[in-house]
Amino acid sequence: MNSVLRQPKTAPRRGATRQAPARGASRAAMQKTPRQWPKPNWTVISRIAFAVLLLALLLGLDRGWQLLQPHINPPISKIRVVGELSAAKQQAVEQQLMPYSTGLFLSVDIQRVRSALEELPWIAHAEVSRIWPDQLQVIIQEQLPVARWGQDALLSTQGYLFSAVDMVAYQHLPQLSGPQHAQDRVMQQYLIFSQALRPLGYSIKQLEMRERGSWFVTTQTGLQLLFGRDHLLEKMRRFAVVYEKELKQQIEKIERVDLRYANGLAVAWRTPTESETTAVVTQ
């Protein structure tokens, strides 16, 4: 019998590599899973981008404003005061405007300039406006004085008391006087007396309200009228009637007419003689 030779089985050596799998075998188990990147947060990104753009825009505007400011908002070169003012008043106005003369055309506070001018007691109203490109215009309306109050003040028709820098210019105005804080009442009575005396050809030079409330009038001709404290209109009418009937022809000789009587008046002559003394005329 033919003998069959069998090779002895040998154990695999340690460290020996395994044979590669046969062709066509699946390698799916050998591939690695791809790395997963986090999804971008577009909301946060858009906000950051918007902030960056806004900051760049602001910086650009600020730089642009610095370049344009000398042309759009230049320093004030001139403040023009419209109206004829005395030298003293012009100086007072310039002093009030001095803090604003170095300001910028668009930045100056027009309201504050107007308020500063109206702090001057003789200014009734001030109008301030801008004139392109670098000037301010000021129009001043002065208080209208109609009388002097005491020695160093003036009165408007509304009884507003104010001072002036050049009182000498108002010496031609009538002089009113009276107790403290009585200027409103004195002015009202001045207007009433003036209206009543004008048809007789007289104007008031001085009007005094005395401490006890009595009234003393001196006309431009020097005629003095004493009215007392009450019934002033009635007494003024009485004087007008007696003046036309009895006093007009010899008024130059009369120094004072006292109307403090209930139903008449007393006349004091300028140079009384034995036959011309104080007379009382009754109705």
Phi and psi in degrees as a GROMACS rama.xvg file:
@    title "Ramachandran Plot"
@    xaxis  label "Phi"
@    yaxis  label "Psi"
@TYPE xy
-74.089  134.739  ASN-2
-89.627  143.787  SER-3
-105.437  122.493  VAL-4
-88.1624  126.771  LEU-5
-113.207  130.025  ARG-6
-80.397  141.227  GLN-7
-71.4118  142.464  PRO-8
-72.8254  134.352  LYS-9
-115.73  140.16  THR-10
-74.8735  142.919  ALA-11
-63.8967  144.839  PRO-12
-77.4335  149.372  ARG-13
-66.8305  142.007  ARG-14
83.1917  -7.2736  GLY-15
-70.0728  144.277  ALA-16
-83.6477  149.324  THR-17
-76.7561  152.127  ARG-18
-72.4825  147.369  GLN-19
-63.2711  145.776  ALA-20
-64.469  157.339  PRO-21
-63.8813  153.565  ALA-22
-58.4813  145.727  ARG-23
89.1723  -4.7916  GLY-24
-73.7408  151.268  ALA-25
-73.9279  133.524  SER-26
-109.873  15.6822  ARG-27
-59.3282  -34.625  ALA-28
-71.6531  -15.5763  ALA-29
-90.7915  -18.0549  MET-30
-77.4312  144.521  GLN-31
-89.7022  152.124  LYS-32
-75.066  131.231  THR-33
-65.1399  149.112  PRO-34
-73.1816  134.449  ARG-35
-95.6939  116.112  GLN-36
-85.044  145.153  TRP-37
-68.814  146.023  PRO-38
-71.2393  137.583  LYS-39
-68.4312  143.039  PRO-40
-91.9974  95.0071  ASN-41
-66.8681  -26.266  TRP-42
-64.4416  -47.4264  THR-43
-65.4921  -41.5156  VAL-44
-62.6891  -42.1154  ILE-45
-66.5279  -37.7129  SER-46
-65.5399  -42.0248  ARG-47
-64.037  -43.4678  ILE-48
-62.869  -40.1201  ALA-49
-64.7893  -41.6858  PHE-50
-63.0168  -40.7227  ALA-51
-64.5909  -44.3737  VAL-52
-64.3389  -39.8822  LEU-53
-64.9947  -42.6988  LEU-54
-61.9193  -42.5097  LEU-55
-63.8096  -38.6323  ALA-56
-65.502  -43.1857  LEU-57
-63.8512  -42.2888  LEU-58
-63.1659  -38.1708  LEU-59
-67.7274  -40.2109  GLY-60
-65.7454  -41.3202  LEU-61
-62.6499  -43.0135  ASP-62
-65.7053  -40.2273  ARG-63
-65.4031  -39.3181  GLY-64
-65.2459  -37.9809  TRP-65
-62.7039  -34.125  GLN-66
-76.7866  -33.6886  LEU-67
-89.4677  -19.732  LEU-68
-55.8554  -43.1608  GLN-69
-59.7359  -21.1473  PRO-70
-97.15  -36.1393  HIS-71
-88.8658  -39.57  ILE-72
-127.58  67.5402  ASN-73
-77.1793  165.616  PRO-74
-64.1188  149.267  PRO-75
-69.2542  126.072  ILE-76
-95.8405  -24.7086  SER-77
-159.318  140.616  LYS-78
-115.439  114.976  ILE-79
-99.4387  123.122  ARG-80
-99.7848  118.91  VAL-81
-91.8706  131.575  VAL-82
122.325  159.042  GLY-83
-95.6182  114.254  GLU-84
-118.874  151.003  LEU-85
-67.9431  165.17  SER-86
-60.3338  -39.5955  ALA-87
-66.9803  -40.6529  ALA-88
-69.3852  -39.0046  LYS-89
-60.9635  -40.8561  GLN-90
-65.956  -39.9299  GLN-91
-64.3491  -39.8145  ALA-92
-65.908  -44.8832  VAL-93
-60.738  -37.1217  GLU-94
-65.9023  -38.7022  GLN-95
-69.1367  -31.0181  GLN-96
-86.6888  -12.5348  LEU-97
-55.2131  -43.0585  MET-98
-63.1292  -18.6181  PRO-99
-103.567  -5.28404  TYR-100
-72.615  -17.1068  SER-101
-104.435  11.0532  THR-102
-80.482  -177.219  GLY-103
-99.0946  151.743  LEU-104
-58.2072  -48.8254  PHE-105
-88.0977  -19.215  LEU-106
-89.4703  -19.0662  SER-107
-64.8568  139.5  VAL-108
-85.624  103.742  ASP-109
-61.3723  -38.9319  ILE-110
-64.3531  -39.3208  GLN-111
-69.0344  -35.4313  ARG-112
-63.3994  -44.9454  VAL-113
-62.8406  -43.6475  ARG-114
-63.4863  -37.943  SER-115
-63.6499  -39.5536  ALA-116
-68.8692  -40.0435  LEU-117
-74.3083  -5.19117  GLU-118
-69.5955  -23.4659  GLU-119
-69.3082  125.036  LEU-120
-64.5467  -23.2173  PRO-121
-89.2435  -0.173735  TRP-122
-99.1476  119.484  ILE-123
-81.0321  -39.3735  ALA-124
-155.737  142.71  HIS-125
-127.93  134.351  ALA-126
-115.755  124.044  GLU-127
-120.441  131.74  VAL-128
-142.168  157.573  SER-129
-90.4592  142.296  ARG-130
-124.006  113.994  ILE-131
-61.1466  138.342  TRP-132
-102.965  -12.8367  PRO-133
-151.455  31.1491  ASP-134
-127.873  155.647  GLN-135
-116.13  143.861  LEU-136
-117.082  132.994  GLN-137
-121.737  125.01  VAL-138
-113.746  122.283  ILE-139
-110.136  129.661  ILE-140
-108.214  114.963  GLN-141
-80.9282  154.287  GLU-142
-60.9152  139.768  GLN-143
-97.5034  99.7277  LEU-144
-77.389  135.937  PRO-145
-114.411  -10.9664  VAL-146
-159.236  161.148  ALA-147
-92.7689  147.541  ARG-148
-116.519  110.592  TRP-149
66.3155  -139.031  GLY-150
-104.488  -19.4241  GLN-151
-137.319  27.585  ASP-152
-146.507  164.943  ALA-153
-125.733  158.51  LEU-154
-125.125  136.417  LEU-155
-89.9146  174.341  SER-156
-64.5215  -23.4816  THR-157
-85.3088  4.17364  GLN-158
79.684  16.1582  GLY-159
-78.4967  126.65  TYR-160
-95.3969  127.922  LEU-161
-150.043  165.24  PHE-162
-108.1  163.793  SER-163
-132.574  152.602  ALA-164
-81.0346  -15.9059  VAL-165
-133.049  73.7993  ASP-166
-62.76  -23.9731  MET-167
-60.6775  -29.7191  VAL-168
-71.5489  -9.19988  ALA-169
-115.486  19.2556  TYR-170
-67.0799  -18.9614  GLN-171
-77.8815  -12.8491  HIS-172
-77.3259  151.938  LEU-173
-63.1438  151.916  PRO-174
-106.825  122.896  GLN-175
-110.595  150.684  LEU-176
-153.707  159.694  SER-177
175.702  -176.069  GLY-178
-61.9244  165.217  PRO-179
-61.9618  138.386  GLN-180
66.3779  17.1506  HIS-181
-102.085  11.9154  ALA-182
-64.5761  -32.8646  GLN-183
-62.3669  -48.2676  ASP-184
-66.3171  -40.442  ARG-185
-63.6277  -41.0045  VAL-186
-64.6223  -42.9449  MET-187
-60.1078  -43.0857  GLN-188
-69.815  -32.9214  GLN-189
-61.1304  -43.8384  TYR-190
-64.584  -38.1025  LEU-191
-66.7272  -48.7568  ILE-192
-61.3516  -41.6847  PHE-193
-62.3791  -43.0136  SER-194
-63.6427  -36.7261  GLN-195
-75.0764  -33.1781  ALA-196
-85.2066  -21.2897  LEU-197
-59.3347  -43.4739  ARG-198
-62.5197  -22.1781  PRO-199
-86.4354  -4.19182  LEU-200
90.6755  18.6532  GLY-201
-116.37  149.273  TYR-202
-128.445  157.653  SER-203
-88.9686  130.864  ILE-204
-96.5764  -41.2962  LYS-205
-140.931  141.829  GLN-206
-136.133  125.718  LEU-207
-125.828  128.929  GLU-208
-101.087  115.206  MET-209
-84.4546  171.491  ARG-210
-58.3302  -36.1058  GLU-211
-87.4594  5.73522  ARG-212
93.8588  4.92079  GLY-213
-82.1229  156.346  SER-214
-117.321  138.868  TRP-215
-131.761  120.38  PHE-216
-114.82  136.746  VAL-217
-123.064  123.967  THR-218
-84.1936  172.116  THR-219
-63.8351  -23.9801  GLN-220
-85.1767  -5.45101  THR-221
97.138  -2.28105  GLY-222
-69.442  132.709  LEU-223
-106.429  136.915  GLN-224
-126.751  124.67  LEU-225
-107.279  124.806  LEU-226
-111.205  -15.0432  PHE-227
77.4055  -155.848  GLY-228
-103.849  -24.5602  ARG-229
-136.43  172.292  ASP-230
53.1498  44.9927  HIS-231
-67.0163  -43.3312  LEU-232
-65.227  -41.5539  LEU-233
-61.4894  -41.7629  GLU-234
-68.7076  -36.2279  LYS-235
-66.2652  -39.0337  MET-236
-64.2928  -39.8452  ARG-237
-61.9171  -43.613  ARG-238
-61.9875  -41.5045  PHE-239
-62.6172  -40.8857  ALA-240
-67.5322  -48.3128  VAL-241
-66.6564  -34.993  VAL-242
-60.4617  -47.7875  TYR-243
-66.6838  -35.2607  GLU-244
-86.1974  -40.3168  LYS-245
-119.781  -33.512  GLU-246
-102.481  -20.8984  LEU-247
-59.2053  -41.9061  LYS-248
-69.8704  -23.454  GLN-249
-125.285  25.8493  GLN-250
-64.4537  -28.2748  ILE-251
-64.879  -22.7236  GLU-252
-87.756  -7.84079  LYS-253
-94.4552  131.854  ILE-254
-96.2758  -40.9672  GLU-255
-147.538  143.37  ARG-256
-121.547  120.701  VAL-257
-99.6933  113.023  ASP-258
-104.946  20.7298  LEU-259
-81.2089  1.3431  ARG-260
-84.0643  155.432  TYR-261
-70.1043  -40.454  ALA-262
-130.972  23.7721  ASN-263
-168.779  -161.937  GLY-264
-153.542  159.259  LEU-265
-115.555  142.614  ALA-266
-117.392  129.98  VAL-267
-111.312  125.013  ALA-268
-82.8349  154.568  TRP-269
-66.8611  -47.6915  ARG-270
-128.097  79.0294  THR-271
-65.8214  141.895  PRO-272
-113.032  -172.847  THR-273
-63.7407  -30.2958  GLU-274
-95.5745  -11.9701  SER-275
-120.115  92.8676  GLU-276
-116.695  -178.179  THR-277
-59.5069  128.359  THR-278
-116.024  150.225  ALA-279
-113.886  123.235  VAL-280
-105.829  122.574  VAL-281
-113.376  158.187  THR-282
